[in-house]
């Protein structure tokens, strides 16, 4: 029932709208208009103001005729860079790519169009459905900032499907990690590197000593640590007075994540103190892990819908975050569905026309399930 030409055209149209994180205004206005044409009650929150963006999260509610609790469907509106002046190119085999200079935006427009097309089919065919809620979020790509500040008291659903995962249609993640960024500022003492190096306290040297004590990479099968940036110093003839370090910790177990962060804080603190330097340690961004039971209704409904469409089912864990992390933390049991994006966060990103159709067909089946 999904209209292949329409969903592909819709995808290509939305790709051409620039929507980098915190600059989603045009995309939001487009989606507000689409939802209202489909009969939704639509509201926009104040997330943009809270996060210094130009628009908020877009929430819509459509009352249904089928008994059962409402279901929430969600995708995010923003894209990673480079994303300016995107263009979708359709190839003869049905693959859709960008022009190689930007991301395509299938992350997460493949999810957005799958939701919209399913809703259009429901309206056109007058298919009975349960009550449906839709949430299109801002700033997901920068540590889920839009869903972080959303007011979940407006949500009626207790179960949700987030369309925001690489892989074949029929894949879903029911387990995702805690993920926290950390920042370290080491403050030493400047001095002339040639005439009086012993009078200085070298912040870069202290950072190097501390980092050498920290295990990085895969700590265990559930946990990773990475130090990603180091910045410091003003000139080669000055003992570096400051050094700024940024890193991250991920773990499928929240307690493990926090324990690893505390270990890192202690190493930097002790090393700085031993050299007479000052230290500032902070956790500017992060979100918590979740795991949804394989026999939970939100998973079983997904599995049943895939089987009815003859899609192979693959339930996985992921080391990436999504708005699903905040949904689960706020009492909405949620899994993340693959929606036809591939090689996300790169200029080689692509989707396929058949993926868009299959994903929308799956969303339609979920929306109309009893």
C-alpha positions as CSV (number, residue, x, y, z in Angstrom):
1,X,0.0,0.0,0.0
2,X,3.0,2.3,0.5
3,X,3.4,4.6,-2.5
4,X,7.0,4.1,-3.7
5,X,7.2,7.1,-6.0
6,X,5.7,9.4,-3.3
7,X,8.0,8.3,-0.5
8,X,11.1,8.6,-2.7
9,X,10.0,12.0,-3.9
10,X,9.3,13.1,-0.3
11,X,12.8,11.9,0.8
12,X,14.5,13.8,-2.0
13,X,12.5,16.9,-1.2
14,X,13.4,16.9,2.5
15,X,17.1,16.1,1.8
16,X,17.4,19.5,0.1
17,X,16.3,21.3,3.4
18,X,19.3,22.3,5.4
19,X,18.8,21.2,9.0
20,X,22.1,21.0,10.9
21,X,21.8,20.6,14.7
22,X,20.1,23.6,16.3
23,X,19.2,25.0,12.9
24,X,16.1,22.9,12.1
25,X,13.6,25.7,11.6
26,X,12.7,25.1,7.9
27,X,12.5,21.3,8.5
28,X,10.3,21.9,11.5
29,X,7.9,24.2,9.6
30,X,7.7,21.6,6.8
31,X,6.8,18.8,9.2
32,X,4.3,20.8,11.2
33,X,2.5,21.5,7.9
34,X,2.6,17.9,6.9
35,X,1.2,16.7,10.3
36,X,-1.6,19.2,10.3
37,X,-2.7,18.1,6.8
38,X,-2.8,14.6,8.2
39,X,-5.2,15.6,11.0
40,X,-2.7,15.9,13.9
41,X,-2.9,18.2,16.8
42,X,0.5,19.7,16.7
43,X,2.6,21.7,19.2
44,X,6.2,23.0,19.4
45,X,8.0,23.2,22.7
46,X,10.7,25.6,23.9
47,X,13.7,23.2,23.4
48,X,15.2,25.6,20.9
49,X,15.2,28.5,23.3
50,X,16.7,26.3,26.0
51,X,19.4,25.0,23.7
52,X,20.1,28.2,21.8
53,X,18.6,26.8,18.6
54,X,16.0,28.3,16.2
55,X,13.1,25.9,16.8
56,X,11.8,23.3,19.3
57,X,10.7,19.7,19.2
58,X,7.6,19.0,17.2
59,X,4.9,16.8,18.9
60,X,1.7,15.6,17.2
61,X,-1.3,13.6,18.4
62,X,-3.8,11.7,16.3
63,X,-6.8,10.0,18.0
64,X,-7.5,6.5,16.8
65,X,-10.4,4.2,16.5
66,X,-8.7,0.9,17.5
67,X,-8.6,0.0,21.2
68,X,-5.3,-0.1,22.9
69,X,-2.8,2.4,24.3
70,X,-1.3,5.0,22.0
71,X,2.0,4.3,20.4
72,X,4.8,6.9,19.9
73,X,6.9,7.1,16.7
74,X,9.9,9.3,16.6
75,X,12.8,10.5,14.4
76,X,15.1,13.5,14.7
77,X,15.2,16.5,12.4
78,X,18.9,17.4,12.5
79,X,21.8,16.1,10.5
80,X,25.5,16.0,11.1
81,X,27.9,18.1,9.1
82,X,28.9,18.5,6.3
83,X,25.2,19.0,5.4
84,X,24.8,22.3,3.6
85,X,23.3,22.2,0.1
86,X,22.6,18.4,0.2
87,X,21.2,16.8,-2.9
88,X,19.8,13.3,-3.3
89,X,20.9,11.4,-6.4
90,X,18.9,8.3,-7.5
91,X,20.9,5.6,-9.2
92,X,19.7,3.0,-11.7
93,X,19.8,0.2,-9.1
94,X,17.5,2.2,-6.7
95,X,20.3,3.4,-4.4
96,X,20.1,7.0,-3.3
97,X,23.3,8.9,-2.4
98,X,24.5,12.4,-2.0
99,X,27.0,14.0,-4.3
100,X,30.0,13.0,-2.2
101,X,30.6,16.4,-0.6
102,X,28.0,16.2,2.1
103,X,26.1,13.7,4.1
104,X,22.9,12.5,2.4
105,X,20.7,13.0,5.5
106,X,19.2,9.5,5.5
107,X,20.1,9.8,9.2
108,X,17.4,10.5,10.0
109,X,15.2,11.5,7.1
110,X,14.7,7.9,6.1
111,X,12.8,7.6,9.5
112,X,10.9,10.8,9.0
113,X,9.5,9.9,5.6
114,X,8.7,6.3,6.7
115,X,6.5,7.8,9.4
116,X,4.8,10.4,7.1
117,X,4.1,7.9,4.3
118,X,2.5,5.4,6.7
119,X,0.3,8.1,8.0
120,X,-0.7,9.2,4.5
121,X,-1.7,5.6,3.6
122,X,-3.8,5.4,6.8
123,X,-5.6,8.6,5.9
124,X,-6.1,7.7,2.2
125,X,-7.3,4.2,2.8
126,X,-9.2,5.1,6.0
127,X,-7.5,2.3,7.8
128,X,-8.5,1.9,11.5
129,X,-5.6,2.6,13.8
130,X,-4.8,3.1,17.5
131,X,-4.1,6.6,18.7
132,X,-0.7,7.7,17.3
133,X,1.8,10.2,18.7
134,X,4.7,11.6,16.8
135,X,7.8,13.4,18.1
136,X,10.3,15.0,15.7
137,X,13.3,16.1,17.8
138,X,16.0,18.7,17.5
139,X,19.7,18.4,18.2
140,X,19.8,14.6,18.5
141,X,23.2,14.4,16.9
142,X,24.8,16.5,19.7
143,X,24.1,14.3,22.6
144,X,20.3,14.0,22.3
145,X,19.8,17.6,23.5
146,X,16.3,18.0,22.2
147,X,14.8,14.9,23.8
148,X,16.8,15.7,26.9
149,X,14.6,18.8,27.7
150,X,11.3,17.6,26.3
151,X,8.3,17.6,28.7
152,X,7.3,13.9,28.8
153,X,4.2,14.6,30.8
154,X,2.4,15.4,27.5
155,X,3.1,11.9,26.1
156,X,0.2,9.5,26.5
157,X,2.0,6.5,25.1
158,X,4.0,4.1,27.3
159,X,5.7,2.4,24.4
160,X,7.7,3.9,21.5
161,X,9.5,3.1,18.3
162,X,12.5,5.3,17.4
163,X,13.5,5.2,13.7
164,X,17.2,5.9,13.9
165,X,19.4,2.9,13.3
166,X,21.7,1.7,10.5
167,X,21.1,-1.8,9.1
168,X,18.6,-3.9,7.3
169,X,14.9,-3.4,7.9
170,X,13.8,-5.8,10.6
171,X,16.7,-4.9,12.8
172,X,16.1,-3.2,16.2
173,X,18.2,-2.4,19.2
174,X,16.7,-3.1,22.6
175,X,19.9,-2.3,24.5
176,X,22.0,0.9,24.3
177,X,24.8,2.4,26.5
178,X,25.3,5.1,28.9
179,X,27.5,7.7,27.2
180,X,29.2,10.6,28.9
181,X,31.7,13.2,27.6
182,X,34.3,14.4,30.1
183,X,36.4,17.6,30.0
184,X,39.6,18.2,31.9
185,X,41.3,21.6,32.4
186,X,44.8,21.4,33.8
187,X,46.2,24.8,35.1
188,X,49.9,24.9,35.6
189,X,52.3,27.8,35.6
190,X,54.0,29.6,32.7
191,X,57.7,30.2,32.6
192,X,60.4,30.8,29.9
193,X,61.3,27.4,28.5
194,X,64.9,28.3,28.0
195,X,65.9,30.5,30.9
196,X,63.7,29.2,33.7
197,X,61.9,25.9,32.9
198,X,62.2,24.8,36.5
199,X,60.0,27.7,37.6
200,X,57.1,26.5,35.4
201,X,54.5,23.8,35.8
202,X,53.9,22.2,32.5
203,X,50.2,21.4,32.0
204,X,50.8,19.4,28.8
205,X,53.4,17.2,30.6
206,X,51.0,16.5,33.4
207,X,48.2,15.6,30.9
208,X,50.6,13.2,29.1
209,X,51.6,11.5,32.4
210,X,47.9,11.1,33.4
211,X,46.8,9.8,30.0
212,X,49.5,7.2,30.0
213,X,48.0,5.8,33.2
214,X,44.4,5.5,31.7
215,X,43.4,2.4,29.9
216,X,41.7,3.3,26.6
217,X,39.8,1.4,23.9
218,X,37.7,-1.5,24.8
219,X,37.9,-1.9,28.6
220,X,35.6,-4.9,28.6
221,X,32.9,-6.3,26.4
222,X,30.5,-3.7,27.7
223,X,32.7,-0.6,28.1
224,X,34.9,1.7,26.0
225,X,37.0,4.7,26.9
226,X,38.5,7.3,24.5
227,X,40.4,10.5,24.8
228,X,39.7,12.4,21.7
229,X,41.2,15.9,21.9
230,X,44.1,17.6,23.6
231,X,44.8,21.3,23.3
232,X,47.3,23.4,25.2
233,X,50.3,25.7,25.1
234,X,50.9,29.1,23.5
235,X,54.4,28.9,22.1
236,X,57.4,26.6,22.0
237,X,59.5,28.8,24.2
238,X,56.8,28.9,27.0
239,X,56.2,26.2,29.6
240,X,52.6,25.4,28.9
241,X,50.3,26.9,31.5
242,X,47.1,25.2,30.4
243,X,45.9,22.0,28.8
244,X,42.4,21.0,27.9
245,X,41.5,17.4,27.3
246,X,38.2,15.9,26.1
247,X,37.1,12.3,26.0
248,X,34.2,9.9,26.5
249,X,33.1,6.8,28.2
250,X,30.4,4.4,27.0
251,X,29.1,1.3,28.8
252,X,26.0,-0.9,28.5
253,X,25.9,-0.8,32.3
254,X,25.4,2.7,33.8
255,X,27.3,1.8,37.0
256,X,30.3,0.7,35.0
257,X,30.3,4.0,33.0
258,X,30.2,6.1,36.2
259,X,32.9,4.0,37.8
260,X,35.2,4.4,34.8
261,X,34.6,8.2,34.8
262,X,35.5,8.3,38.5
263,X,38.7,6.4,37.9
264,X,39.7,8.9,35.2
265,X,38.9,11.9,37.4
266,X,41.1,10.4,40.2
267,X,44.0,9.8,37.9
268,X,44.0,13.4,36.5
269,X,43.4,14.8,40.0
270,X,46.2,12.9,41.7
271,X,48.7,13.6,38.9
272,X,47.9,17.3,38.9
273,X,48.2,17.6,42.7
274,X,51.6,15.8,42.6
275,X,52.9,18.5,40.3
276,X,51.3,21.4,42.1
277,X,48.8,22.1,39.3
278,X,45.1,22.9,39.6
279,X,42.5,20.8,37.9
280,X,38.9,21.1,36.8
281,X,36.9,18.0,35.8
282,X,33.4,18.1,34.4
283,X,30.8,16.0,32.6
284,X,29.1,18.4,30.2
285,X,27.0,16.0,28.3
286,X,25.6,12.4,28.6
287,X,22.7,10.0,28.8
288,X,21.9,6.7,30.5
289,X,21.9,3.1,29.4
290,X,18.7,1.0,29.0
291,X,17.8,-2.5,28.2
292,X,14.3,-3.7,27.1
293,X,13.3,-7.2,27.8
294,X,13.0,-9.4,24.7
295,X,9.5,-10.5,25.8
296,X,8.2,-6.9,26.4
297,X,5.1,-6.1,24.3
298,X,7.0,-3.3,22.4
299,X,9.5,-5.9,21.2
300,X,7.0,-8.7,20.6
301,X,4.8,-6.3,18.5
302,X,7.8,-5.4,16.4
303,X,8.7,-9.0,15.9
304,X,5.2,-10.0,15.0
305,X,4.9,-7.1,12.5
306,X,8.2,-8.1,10.8
307,X,7.1,-11.7,10.5
308,X,3.8,-10.7,9.0
309,X,5.7,-8.8,6.3
310,X,8.3,-11.7,6.0
311,X,11.2,-9.5,7.2
312,X,14.0,-11.3,9.0
313,X,14.1,-10.2,12.6
314,X,17.3,-9.2,14.2
315,X,17.4,-7.9,17.8
316,X,20.7,-6.3,18.7
317,X,22.5,-4.1,21.2
318,X,24.1,-0.9,20.0
319,X,27.0,1.2,21.3
320,X,25.3,4.3,19.9
321,X,22.8,6.5,21.6
322,X,19.4,7.8,20.4
323,X,16.4,9.6,21.7
324,X,15.3,6.2,22.9
325,X,17.7,6.6,25.8
326,X,15.8,9.6,27.1
327,X,12.4,7.9,26.4
328,X,13.3,4.9,28.5
329,X,14.6,7.1,31.3
330,X,11.3,8.9,31.3
331,X,9.1,5.8,31.6
332,X,8.4,5.2,27.9
333,X,9.6,1.7,26.9
334,X,11.3,2.2,23.6
335,X,13.4,0.3,21.0
336,X,15.3,1.7,18.0
337,X,14.4,0.5,14.5
338,X,16.6,0.3,11.5
339,X,15.1,2.6,8.9
340,X,17.2,2.3,5.8
341,X,20.2,4.4,6.5
342,X,23.7,3.1,5.7
343,X,27.2,4.5,6.3
344,X,25.8,7.3,8.4
345,X,27.9,10.3,9.5
346,X,29.9,10.1,6.3
347,X,29.8,11.5,2.8
348,X,29.4,7.9,1.6
349,X,25.9,7.7,3.3
350,X,23.2,6.1,1.3
351,X,19.7,4.6,1.4
352,X,17.7,2.5,-1.1
353,X,14.2,3.1,-2.5
354,X,13.2,-0.4,-1.4
355,X,14.5,0.3,2.2
356,X,12.2,3.3,2.4
357,X,9.2,1.3,1.2
358,X,9.9,-1.6,3.6
359,X,10.4,0.6,6.6
360,X,7.2,2.6,6.0
361,X,5.3,-0.7,5.5
362,X,6.6,-1.8,8.9
363,X,5.6,1.4,10.5
364,X,2.2,1.1,9.0
365,X,1.8,-2.4,10.3
366,X,2.8,-1.2,13.8
367,X,0.4,1.8,13.7
368,X,-2.5,-0.4,12.8
369,X,-1.8,-3.3,15.1
370,X,-4.3,-4.3,17.7
